[in-house]
């Protein structure tokens, strides 16, 4: 819990400006109208509050499912174990992440409004359901992301450990995390764009229903491939750096605590 929480807070707060740029690039009103480079830390209180319990919930679930499904270090089922553990971890973590993400993204594209005001407006107009708008699309983004990132991260660590004859250091785990995160970020960008559009959609609009396929179809028809991969560069940069900080900090904190 502590290792995951510390890792989550570090990566979310350090890389927040990149996340804001990515969100504004994916916004339906366009980068400039969404705020451009102004108010780059808009929505940061929501992230600061949500990142510790979100990351802690993920790693508690991930590590426990891994231990329950453990088949030995040489089992051919090991990648599948990591995939199942990461997917279940994301389902649990998204219960905390989505409300924080909804408020954060709305603040990022409305830098003149405070986080508290956006939270109260969402609750007033849409209720609790409004805070969970995009839960399905977030899970549908995070599961494929985790199916790529975590087995790749674990495999790279095992390969590096085997080549040097001892378990990887925390900095080496961080390097593996950066590569795995950047690759997973690139291939799942269209799902991230769809999730952003759903969270930012006006209540009652077609995207507000949360239909991921409809959102992807609408983006494809109006903006084509460039629309589906809007924000891919800052997303890859943020998640590569995030993978380095997040997974490296997690390993280091866990080593210190254990």
PyMOL commands that set and color helices and strands:
alter all, ss='L'
color gray80, all
select helices_A, chain A and resi 2-14+16-26+44-68+78-108+115-131+135-164+170-187+189-200+207-209+212-228+232-257
alter helices_A, ss='H'
color red, helices_A
deselect
rebuild
show_as cartoon
